[in-house]
Amino acid sequence: MEKMETILVYPKNPDKMKALKAFLKALKIDFEKSPYNPDFVSKIKRSDEDIKAGRTSKITPDDIWK
């Protein structure tokens, strides 16, 4: 049995995505679309950037309901 690998690609525009899908179909390579909404993914990435840049607030458990 062959070892399977996963490759993540990030096409920058819809035309590139369309071409990539056509290429994969032509080679009979199975693929699937991410189940996550792109807006949600963007918000998570932005949050990660905020954390790395130190743009965070800390709340103690005692202050969470104040």
VMD Tcl script that builds the backbone (N, CA, C; Angstrom):
set m [mol new atoms 198]
animate dup $m
set s [atomselect $m all]
$s set {name element resname resid chain x y z} {
  {N N MET 1 A 0.846 -1.183 0.000}
  {CA C MET 1 A 0.000 0.000 0.000}
  {C C MET 1 A 0.892 1.248 0.000}
  {N N GLU 2 A 0.538 2.223 -0.801}
  {CA C GLU 2 A 1.304 3.454 -0.886}
  {C C GLU 2 A 1.028 4.359 0.304}
  {N N LYS 3 A 2.050 5.086 0.707}
  {CA C LYS 3 A 1.896 6.054 1.783}
  {C C LYS 3 A 1.136 7.259 1.241}
  {N N MET 4 A 0.140 7.705 1.967}
  {CA C MET 4 A -0.626 8.873 1.555}
  {C C MET 4 A -0.063 10.102 2.235}
  {N N GLU 5 A -0.114 11.223 1.549}
  {CA C GLU 5 A 0.331 12.494 2.091}
  {C C GLU 5 A -0.768 13.524 1.911}
  {N N THR 6 A -0.728 14.538 2.718}
  {CA C THR 6 A -1.665 15.646 2.607}
  {C C THR 6 A -0.888 16.898 2.250}
  {N N ILE 7 A -1.388 17.638 1.289}
  {CA C ILE 7 A -0.767 18.884 0.870}
  {C C ILE 7 A -1.821 19.986 0.974}
  {N N LEU 8 A -1.497 21.047 1.659}
  {CA C LEU 8 A -2.395 22.191 1.748}
  {C C LEU 8 A -1.911 23.248 0.764}
  {N N VAL 9 A -2.821 23.761 -0.030}
  {CA C VAL 9 A -2.479 24.808 -0.988}
  {C C VAL 9 A -3.393 26.005 -0.751}
  {N N TYR 10 A -2.900 27.186 -1.055}
  {CA C TYR 10 A -3.657 28.403 -0.810}
  {C C TYR 10 A -3.679 29.283 -2.062}
  {N N PRO 11 A -4.513 28.924 -3.043}
  {CA C PRO 11 A -4.590 29.759 -4.241}
  {C C PRO 11 A -5.109 31.152 -3.872}
  {N N LYS 12 A -4.558 32.153 -4.521}
  {CA C LYS 12 A -4.883 33.546 -4.175}
  {C C LYS 12 A -6.129 34.098 -4.852}
  {N N ASN 13 A -6.640 33.406 -5.852}
  {CA C ASN 13 A -7.854 33.905 -6.505}
  {C C ASN 13 A -8.683 32.731 -7.036}
  {N N PRO 14 A -9.952 32.977 -7.347}
  {CA C PRO 14 A -10.854 31.912 -7.798}
  {C C PRO 14 A -10.403 31.218 -9.085}
  {N N ASP 15 A -9.768 31.957 -9.997}
  {CA C ASP 15 A -9.316 31.335 -11.248}
  {C C ASP 15 A -8.247 30.281 -10.981}
  {N N LYS 16 A -7.341 30.595 -10.062}
  {CA C LYS 16 A -6.301 29.620 -9.722}
  {C C LYS 16 A -6.909 28.397 -9.045}
  {N N MET 17 A -7.919 28.614 -8.216}
  {CA C MET 17 A -8.593 27.492 -7.553}
  {C C MET 17 A -9.284 26.613 -8.587}
  {N N LYS 18 A -9.953 27.234 -9.532}
  {CA C LYS 18 A -10.649 26.489 -10.580}
  {C C LYS 18 A -9.654 25.661 -11.401}
  {N N ALA 19 A -8.517 26.266 -11.748}
  {CA C ALA 19 A -7.492 25.566 -12.530}
  {C C ALA 19 A -6.899 24.408 -11.722}
  {N N LEU 20 A -6.680 24.634 -10.453}
  {CA C LEU 20 A -6.122 23.587 -9.596}
  {C C LEU 20 A -7.082 22.402 -9.487}
  {N N LYS 21 A -8.356 22.681 -9.318}
  {CA C LYS 21 A -9.349 21.606 -9.248}
  {C C LYS 21 A -9.397 20.825 -10.563}
  {N N ALA 22 A -9.349 21.526 -11.688}
  {CA C ALA 22 A -9.368 20.860 -12.991}
  {C C ALA 22 A -8.136 19.971 -13.157}
  {N N PHE 23 A -6.995 20.464 -12.716}
  {CA C PHE 23 A -5.747 19.705 -12.787}
  {C C PHE 23 A -5.846 18.421 -11.958}
  {N N LEU 24 A -6.355 18.547 -10.731}
  {CA C LEU 24 A -6.494 17.371 -9.867}
  {C C LEU 24 A -7.480 16.361 -10.461}
  {N N LYS 25 A -8.567 16.852 -11.002}
  {CA C LYS 25 A -9.541 15.952 -11.633}
  {C C LYS 25 A -8.931 15.241 -12.835}
  {N N ALA 26 A -8.146 15.966 -13.635}
  {CA C ALA 26 A -7.521 15.372 -14.812}
  {C C ALA 26 A -6.547 14.260 -14.428}
  {N N LEU 27 A -5.874 14.425 -13.299}
  {CA C LEU 27 A -4.939 13.404 -12.814}
  {C C LEU 27 A -5.625 12.335 -11.967}
  {N N LYS 28 A -6.963 12.483 -11.811}
  {CA C LYS 28 A -7.758 11.555 -10.995}
  {C C LYS 28 A -7.225 11.471 -9.568}
  {N N ILE 29 A -6.942 12.641 -9.016}
  {CA C ILE 29 A -6.490 12.762 -7.628}
  {C C ILE 29 A -7.683 13.232 -6.802}
  {N N ASP 30 A -8.016 12.462 -5.768}
  {CA C ASP 30 A -9.128 12.832 -4.903}
  {C C ASP 30 A -8.754 14.081 -4.089}
  {N N PHE 31 A -9.742 14.940 -3.860}
  {CA C PHE 31 A -9.548 16.116 -3.027}
  {C C PHE 31 A -10.870 16.475 -2.385}
  {N N GLU 32 A -10.789 17.286 -1.352}
  {CA C GLU 32 A -12.014 17.737 -0.706}
  {C C GLU 32 A -11.858 19.197 -0.306}
  {N N LYS 33 A -12.959 19.874 -0.256}
  {CA C LYS 33 A -12.977 21.272 0.138}
  {C C LYS 33 A -13.025 21.338 1.662}
  {N N SER 34 A -12.372 22.343 2.225}
  {CA C SER 34 A -12.382 22.513 3.679}
  {C C SER 34 A -13.811 22.738 4.165}
  {N N PRO 35 A -14.179 22.115 5.268}
  {CA C PRO 35 A -15.533 22.306 5.791}
  {C C PRO 35 A -15.704 23.644 6.516}
  {N N TYR 36 A -14.620 24.414 6.654}
  {CA C TYR 36 A -14.680 25.656 7.409}
  {C C TYR 36 A -14.996 26.846 6.516}
  {N N ASN 37 A -15.797 27.723 7.024}
  {CA C ASN 37 A -16.149 28.955 6.336}
  {C C ASN 37 A -14.891 29.821 6.238}
  {N N PRO 38 A -14.558 30.339 5.049}
  {CA C PRO 38 A -13.348 31.157 4.891}
  {C C PRO 38 A -13.308 32.378 5.810}
  {N N ASP 39 A -14.469 32.978 6.105}
  {CA C ASP 39 A -14.493 34.126 7.023}
  {C C ASP 39 A -14.072 33.706 8.431}
  {N N PHE 40 A -14.526 32.541 8.850}
  {CA C PHE 40 A -14.155 32.012 10.167}
  {C C PHE 40 A -12.650 31.757 10.220}
  {N N VAL 41 A -12.112 31.138 9.188}
  {CA C VAL 41 A -10.676 30.849 9.135}
  {C C VAL 41 A -9.883 32.148 9.198}
  {N N SER 42 A -10.343 33.160 8.485}
  {CA C SER 42 A -9.671 34.465 8.479}
  {C C SER 42 A -9.650 35.069 9.881}
  {N N LYS 43 A -10.753 34.976 10.606}
  {CA C LYS 43 A -10.820 35.516 11.970}
  {C C LYS 43 A -9.855 34.780 12.898}
  {N N ILE 44 A -9.762 33.474 12.755}
  {CA C ILE 44 A -8.846 32.693 13.591}
  {C C ILE 44 A -7.399 33.081 13.295}
  {N N LYS 45 A -7.062 33.229 12.021}
  {CA C LYS 45 A -5.699 33.629 11.649}
  {C C LYS 45 A -5.371 35.016 12.197}
  {N N ARG 46 A -6.330 35.929 12.112}
  {CA C ARG 46 A -6.124 37.279 12.640}
  {C C ARG 46 A -5.913 37.237 14.151}
  {N N SER 47 A -6.663 36.384 14.836}
  {CA C SER 47 A -6.498 36.229 16.281}
  {C C SER 47 A -5.108 35.707 16.614}
  {N N ASP 48 A -4.632 34.736 15.843}
  {CA C ASP 48 A -3.279 34.215 16.057}
  {C C ASP 48 A -2.237 35.321 15.878}
  {N N GLU 49 A -2.432 36.169 14.874}
  {CA C GLU 49 A -1.508 37.285 14.649}
  {C C GLU 49 A -1.549 38.277 15.811}
  {N N ASP 50 A -2.751 38.543 16.334}
  {CA C ASP 50 A -2.889 39.439 17.480}
  {C C ASP 50 A -2.138 38.890 18.694}
  {N N ILE 51 A -2.249 37.595 18.921}
  {CA C ILE 51 A -1.563 36.970 20.058}
  {C C ILE 51 A -0.052 37.104 19.893}
  {N N LYS 52 A 0.460 36.816 18.687}
  {CA C LYS 52 A 1.897 36.917 18.437}
  {C C LYS 52 A 2.397 38.343 18.605}
  {N N ALA 53 A 1.558 39.329 18.272}
  {CA C ALA 53 A 1.945 40.732 18.363}
  {C C ALA 53 A 1.713 41.307 19.757}
  {N N GLY 54 A 1.180 40.499 20.663}
  {CA C GLY 54 A 0.960 40.963 22.030}
  {C C GLY 54 A -0.310 41.766 22.224}
  {N N ARG 55 A -1.198 41.758 21.262}
  {CA C ARG 55 A -2.458 42.494 21.381}
  {C C ARG 55 A -3.503 41.599 22.054}
  {N N THR 56 A -3.308 41.383 23.349}
  {CA C THR 56 A -4.213 40.516 24.100}
  {C C THR 56 A -4.563 41.161 25.438}
  {N N SER 57 A -5.567 40.638 26.079}
  {CA C SER 57 A -5.957 41.037 27.433}
  {C C SER 57 A -6.085 39.779 28.262}
  {N N LYS 58 A -5.656 39.872 29.510}
  {CA C LYS 58 A -5.797 38.729 30.411}
  {C C LYS 58 A -6.886 39.033 31.428}
  {N N ILE 59 A -7.715 38.045 31.658}
  {CA C ILE 59 A -8.791 38.162 32.635}
  {C C ILE 59 A -8.644 37.007 33.609}
  {N N THR 60 A -8.629 37.325 34.896}
  {CA C THR 60 A -8.523 36.264 35.897}
  {C C THR 60 A -9.896 35.614 36.064}
  {N N PRO 61 A -9.933 34.372 36.510}
  {CA C PRO 61 A -11.221 33.698 36.715}
  {C C PRO 61 A -12.140 34.470 37.671}
  {N N ASP 62 A -11.564 35.159 38.650}
  {CA C ASP 62 A -12.387 35.917 39.592}
  {C C ASP 62 A -13.066 37.115 38.919}
  {N N ASP 63 A -12.462 37.657 37.866}
  {CA C ASP 63 A -12.999 38.845 37.196}
  {C C ASP 63 A -13.865 38.526 35.986}
  {N N ILE 64 A -14.013 37.273 35.667}
  {CA C ILE 64 A -14.692 36.906 34.415}
  {C C ILE 64 A -16.168 37.332 34.395}
  {N N TRP 65 A -16.826 37.353 35.530}
  {CA C TRP 65 A -18.258 37.692 35.547}
  {C C TRP 65 A -18.524 39.124 35.979}
  {N N LYS 66 A -17.479 39.927 36.117}
  {CA C LYS 66 A -17.679 41.333 36.572}
  {C C LYS 66 A -18.011 42.233 35.420}
}
mol reanalyze $m
mol bondsrecalc $m
mol representation Tube
mol addrep $m
